[in-house]
Structures are given as C-alpha cells and as structure tokens.
Amino acid sequence: MNSKIAAAVAGAAFIAAGAAFAVPADENGKGRSGRRGYDKAAVLEKYDTNKDGKLDDQERTAAREARRAEHLQRFDVDKDGTLSDSERETARAERRGRREGRIHGRNEARRAHMLEKFDANKDGKLDDSEREAMKAQHEAHRAEMMSRFDSDKDGKLDDSERGAMRNEMKDNRNRQ
C-alpha cells in the first residue's frame, strides 16, 4: 500500500514539476510562446472552460490530470495504473535526454556560429586574439543595445526597457 501511495505522490510531483501543460507544438518543437512543448493559446483553448483568458485552480487541476493520464498511458508498460521504479526511470531518462539534447544542440550551434564568425585562421578553434575579437564584438553589441534601449540613460535596463528590447528581438526573429 505504501508503495502505491509513494508512486502516486512521485507521479504527481513529476507532473506538477514541469510537464503539466505540454501540448503539441510547431514543426520546430516550440509552442507559440517560444518554449518547447508549450503553447499557451492551445492550453487556454483546451482547458479554460469559463473562457476568462486564464486557468483557475479547477482548470489547472484538470490540465494536470489530463497530462498525468497521458504520462501514465505512455510509460505504464504493464498497465497497472501506477509507474513502477523502472517505468519512472524510463520517463526520467527520456526527460533528461530531451533536456541534454536541447542544451547540447544549442551549444553546438552557437559554437559553430562563433567559429564561422571569428576563426580567422580556420583551424577549428579560437586562439587568444580571436577570442578578444569576439569579446570586443560582444561589448560593442552590448553598448549599442544600451544606447538604443536605456531611455532614461541611467546605465542599466529596467523592466520596461528590457521588455522593449525583448519585443524588438522577438519581432526580428519572427521576420526571419
């Protein structure tokens, strides 16, 4: 009996920890909000039963329960209604693999971009002078962003200034 309670608590904690609102995303694996696997508009459309534009406690609970059912269907191999230790480990391993793949993929893409841009001698690595050029370019870009978005000229970006910068960057990404 205790193992079933522990399994239920662990399952609920797993679901509440991050995957409560996952819905199908676009072809790049991202929802409209930009977060992988999360599409706020689709979540609201599916679970916002009173159509007030936000999820209340009951709607969030319904969304979590739906996600839990999907999770159980996917990983409960023996179909006993709970996840065994091995089934939970399979779910964790898949989540870890997805997270590491995203991080590794971003890092590799960034590294390739930096090499293409700053590896002047094309030896596949950045030497000290190439790293200095990269840092100088970064500082110049930072200074440009400060001059464009620091509207009160206090040397730092407040929330509204950061919001304006984010909106412009998002618009630029959407145009590409």
C-alpha positions in Angstrom: 0.0 0.0 0.0 2.8 2.4 0.9 4.5 1.8 -2.5 1.3 2.8 -4.3 0.9 6.0 -2.3 4.6 6.8 -2.9 4.2 6.1 -6.6 1.1 8.3 -6.8 2.9 11.2 -4.9 6.0 10.8 -7.1 3.9 10.8 -10.2 2.0 13.9 -9.2 5.2 15.6 -8.3 6.8 14.7 -11.6 3.8 16.0 -13.5 3.5 19.2 -11.5 7.2 19.9 -11.8 7.2 20.8 -15.4 5.1 18.9 -17.9 1.6 19.9 -16.7 0.7 22.0 -19.7 2.6 20.3 -22.6 0.6 20.3 -25.8 1.5 19.7 -29.5 3.9 22.3 -30.8 5.0 23.6 -34.2 7.4 21.8 -36.6 10.4 23.1 -34.6 9.1 21.6 -31.4 8.2 25.0 -29.9 4.9 26.4 -29.0 3.8 29.9 -29.8 5.3 31.2 -26.6 8.7 30.0 -27.8 9.1 27.4 -25.1 9.5 23.9 -26.3 6.3 21.8 -26.0 4.2 24.7 -24.5 1.6 26.6 -26.5 -0.3 28.9 -24.1 -3.1 29.7 -26.5 -3.7 26.0 -27.1 -3.7 25.3 -23.4 -6.2 28.0 -22.8 -8.3 26.9 -25.6 -8.4 23.3 -24.3 -8.7 23.9 -20.5 -10.1 27.4 -20.0 -13.7 26.3 -19.7 -15.0 29.6 -18.4 -13.2 31.5 -21.2 -11.8 34.2 -18.9 -8.3 34.0 -20.5 -6.6 32.3 -17.6 -6.6 29.0 -15.8 -8.2 28.9 -12.4 -7.4 26.2 -9.8 -10.0 23.7 -11.2 -8.9 24.2 -14.8 -5.2 23.8 -13.8 -6.1 20.6 -11.9 -8.0 19.3 -15.0 -4.9 20.1 -17.1 -2.6 18.3 -14.7 -4.9 15.2 -14.5 -5.0 15.1 -18.3 -1.2 15.3 -18.5 -0.9 12.6 -15.8 -3.2 10.3 -17.8 -1.1 10.9 -20.9 2.0 10.2 -18.9 0.7 7.0 -17.5 -0.5 5.8 -20.9 2.9 6.5 -22.3 5.1 5.0 -19.6 2.9 2.5 -17.7 4.1 -0.5 -19.7 2.4 -3.2 -17.6 -0.9 -1.1 -17.5 -1.4 -1.4 -13.7 -2.3 2.2 -13.3 1.0 3.2 -11.5 4.5 3.6 -12.5 7.0 1.1 -11.2 10.5 2.1 -10.4 11.8 1.0 -13.8 8.9 2.8 -15.6 9.7 6.0 -13.7 13.3 5.7 -14.5 12.4 5.3 -18.2 10.4 8.6 -18.0 13.2 10.4 -16.2 15.8 9.2 -18.7 13.7 10.4 -21.6 13.2 13.8 -20.0 17.0 14.0 -19.2 17.8 13.1 -22.8 15.5 15.7 -24.2 16.9 18.4 -21.9 20.5 17.4 -22.7 19.8 17.3 -26.4 18.4 20.8 -26.3 21.3 22.1 -24.4 23.9 20.3 -26.4 22.3 21.3 -29.7 22.2 24.9 -28.7 25.8 24.9 -27.5 27.0 23.1 -30.7 25.1 25.5 -32.9 26.4 28.5 -31.0 30.0 27.1 -31.2 29.7 26.5 -34.9 28.4 30.1 -35.4 31.3 31.6 -33.3 33.9 29.6 -35.2 32.5 30.6 -38.5 32.4 34.2 -37.5 35.7 34.6 -35.5 38.0 31.8 -36.5 40.2 33.9 -38.8 42.8 31.2 -39.5 40.2 28.5 -39.9 41.9 26.0 -37.6 38.7 25.0 -35.9 39.4 26.7 -32.6 39.6 30.2 -31.3 43.0 31.4 -30.2 43.6 34.4 -27.8 43.3 37.1 -30.5 40.2 35.6 -32.0 38.6 35.3 -28.5 39.5 39.0 -27.9 37.8 39.9 -31.2 34.7 38.0 -30.1 34.7 39.8 -26.7 35.1 43.2 -28.4 32.2 42.5 -30.7 30.1 41.4 -27.8 30.9 44.6 -25.8 30.1 46.7 -28.9 26.8 45.0 -29.3 26.0 45.4 -25.6 26.9 49.1 -25.8 24.6 49.5 -28.9 21.7 47.8 -27.0 22.2 50.1 -24.0 22.2 53.2 -26.2 19.1 52.1 -28.0 17.0 50.9 -25.1 18.3 52.7 -22.0 15.7 55.5 -22.4 16.5 57.1 -19.0 20.2 56.9 -19.6 21.0 55.5 -16.1 23.4 52.8 -17.5 21.1 49.9 -16.8 17.9 48.5 -18.3 14.8 48.5 -16.1 11.8 46.1 -16.7 10.1 48.3 -19.3 13.3 48.9 -21.2 14.2 45.1 -21.2 10.6 44.5 -22.4 11.0 46.8 -25.3 14.3 45.1 -26.2 12.7 41.7 -26.0 9.8 42.7 -28.1 12.1 44.1 -30.8 14.2 40.9 -30.8 11.1 38.7 -31.0 9.8 40.7 -33.9 13.2 40.4 -35.7 13.2 36.6 -35.1 9.7 36.3 -36.4 10.7 38.2 -39.6 13.4 35.7 -40.4 
